[in-house]
Amino acid sequence: MKRSSNGAEGPAKIAFFAEDVAAARADLITRGATGFGEVKVFGTLRLCDGVDPDGNTVQLSNRP
């Protein structure tokens, strides 16, 4: 497995900014994304991980 520039090993995670993480999650699911759990809340931070239709691990965040 190839190492990333920060020395970590493993697949990349693609992160996207969304003002409304819950709405973005729902939209992606209707477009074929899978594996999205519930939106995690950490104070004002909202995060949600899933898999896009091409098999890439993605994360939605309300912080750019």
trRosetta pair geometry for C-beta under 8 A, 3 or more apart (Angstrom, degrees):
i j d omega theta_ij theta_ji phi_ij phi_ji
1 9 5.2 90 103 -171 123 101
1 10 6.6 20 165 -76 146 32
2 9 7.8 167 91 -134 29 72
3 7 5.8 -16 -178 -146 123 34
3 8 6.8 147 -157 72 74 31
3 9 5.5 -49 -101 -85 71 73
4 7 7.0 -40 70 28 72 18
4 8 4.9 -3 37 58 115 85
4 9 7.6 -164 2 -82 82 25
4 12 6.9 122 -94 -88 128 88
11 57 6.1 110 114 11 123 122
12 56 7.7 -22 83 -154 90 98
12 57 7.4 -178 99 55 47 100
13 49 7.5 -45 -150 -130 127 110
13 57 4.7 -57 -113 106 76 110
13 58 7.0 148 -171 -109 72 18
13 59 5.6 38 162 -14 116 112
14 52 7.7 -16 56 -13 131 131
14 56 5.6 19 7 153 125 126
14 57 7.0 148 19 88 73 56
14 58 4.9 -31 72 -109 92 75
14 59 7.3 176 87 22 43 72
15 58 7.3 150 -91 -166 29 62
15 59 4.5 -22 -109 68 78 103
15 60 7.7 162 -158 -86 64 16
15 61 5.9 4 -172 4 110 120
16 24 7.4 -161 107 172 123 148
16 58 6.5 6 -1 -175 109 110
16 59 7.1 171 24 85 67 52
16 60 5.6 -27 71 -107 94 63
16 61 7.3 157 79 26 43 74
17 61 6.2 -46 -107 76 52 80
17 62 7.4 75 -159 -140 70 21
17 63 7.3 -101 -121 98 94 22
17 64 4.4 3 -97 -98 144 72
18 21 5.1 122 84 -91 116 51
18 23 7.4 -162 167 69 124 84
18 24 3.7 -58 -145 -27 158 156
18 60 4.9 -14 17 -164 128 107
18 61 7.2 128 29 62 77 31
18 62 6.4 -59 80 -89 63 61
19 62 6.3 61 -149 -138 26 89
20 23 3.9 27 116 23 121 117
20 24 6.3 150 90 -18 68 86
20 62 7.6 47 -78 -102 15 110
21 24 5.7 -58 -145 40 31 111
21 25 6.1 37 155 -25 66 106
21 39 5.2 123 110 -128 120 127
21 46 4.1 -161 14 125 145 123
21 47 7.1 -98 -144 -86 157 10
21 48 5.4 146 170 2 115 115
21 60 4.8 141 -141 127 89 118
21 61 6.9 -2 -94 -124 122 11
21 62 5.2 -86 -37 -49 107 95
22 25 5.6 -51 -148 33 29 115
22 26 6.5 29 154 -18 62 105
22 39 5.2 -70 -78 -32 81 149
22 46 7.5 -71 -32 180 79 144
22 48 7.8 125 -85 -36 45 149
23 26 5.7 -53 -149 36 32 111
23 27 6.4 33 153 -19 64 106
24 27 5.7 -55 -148 37 32 113
24 28 6.3 31 155 -18 66 106
24 60 5.2 165 97 -139 131 145
25 28 6.0 -58 -149 37 28 108
25 29 6.5 29 154 -21 63 106
25 36 5.3 158 -158 175 102 149
25 39 6.4 -135 -18 -66 155 98
25 48 5.0 -32 -86 114 128 163
25 50 7.2 135 -137 -21 87 142
25 60 6.1 -131 -65 29 83 157
26 29 5.8 -54 -150 33 30 113
26 30 6.7 28 154 -16 63 104
27 30 5.9 -58 -154 35 32 109
27 31 6.6 20 151 -11 65 112
28 31 5.6 -65 -149 44 35 108
28 33 3.8 -4 153 19 98 145
28 36 6.9 117 88 -52 118 148
28 50 6.7 138 116 78 138 151
28 52 7.4 -82 -165 -109 117 74
28 58 7.8 -141 -155 87 157 144
28 60 7.8 -152 -7 -54 147 132
29 32 8.0 165 -172 28 26 11
29 33 5.6 -77 -82 66 39 89
29 34 7.7 93 -126 -89 73 37
29 36 6.0 -100 -73 34 104 137
29 50 7.9 -105 -75 -148 80 163
31 53 7.2 -97 131 -34 83 123
32 52 7.9 52 98 -177 90 55
32 53 4.1 31 113 -83 124 117
33 36 6.2 52 125 -32 110 118
33 50 5.2 65 160 131 114 135
33 51 6.5 165 -165 83 75 48
33 52 5.3 -41 -109 -116 95 44
33 53 6.4 -84 -77 -41 52 70
33 58 7.3 -64 -141 45 131 133
34 50 6.6 171 89 -175 30 102
34 51 5.2 -22 68 64 79 102
35 49 7.5 -50 128 123 101 78
35 50 4.7 146 85 -149 81 66
35 51 4.3 54 34 8 134 101
36 48 5.8 31 -159 164 99 112
36 49 7.1 -178 -123 94 59 38
36 50 3.4 -22 -75 -83 78 130
36 51 8.0 -138 -47 20 67 58
37 40 7.7 36 98 -43 114 93
37 48 6.8 -158 67 -149 68 81
37 49 6.8 20 25 58 99 78
37 50 7.5 -168 6 -76 58 81
38 48 7.4 -112 128 -115 26 103
39 46 5.4 -5 178 -168 117 101
39 47 7.1 145 -163 71 66 33
39 48 4.7 -53 -105 -66 64 115
39 60 8.0 -59 -115 83 94 117
40 46 7.2 149 75 -157 51 48
40 47 4.8 -22 60 66 102 90
40 48 6.7 164 11 -78 76 56
41 45 7.3 145 -159 82 43 59
41 46 5.9 -14 -101 -102 67 71
42 45 4.3 -16 67 65 94 111
42 47 7.2 15 7 5 110 110
44 62 7.7 -110 149 91 76 128
45 61 7.2 -25 -165 -156 90 93
45 62 6.7 177 -149 54 43 97
45 63 6.0 -35 -119 -16 88 124
46 60 7.8 -29 119 116 91 93
46 61 7.0 153 83 -150 62 44
46 62 4.4 53 44 -4 101 121
47 59 6.3 -18 -162 -172 94 106
47 60 6.9 153 -154 81 43 61
47 61 5.4 -2 -103 -99 76 79
48 59 7.0 155 79 -156 42 59
48 60 4.7 -4 56 51 94 105
49 57 6.8 -6 -169 -174 104 94
49 58 7.1 160 -152 87 57 46
49 59 5.0 -25 -98 -100 74 80
49 60 7.9 -160 -73 19 30 69
50 57 7.7 168 93 -151 29 55
50 58 5.8 -20 69 63 74 91
50 59 8.0 147 22 -90 62 37
50 60 7.8 15 15 -8 104 101
51 55 6.2 -15 -177 -143 112 33
51 56 6.9 154 -155 74 65 36
51 57 6.0 -38 -99 -98 72 50
51 58 6.9 140 -114 16 19 86
52 55 7.1 -43 71 26 71 19
52 56 4.8 0 37 55 111 91
52 58 5.2 71 -38 -19 99 132
61 64 7.8 165 99 -75 107 21
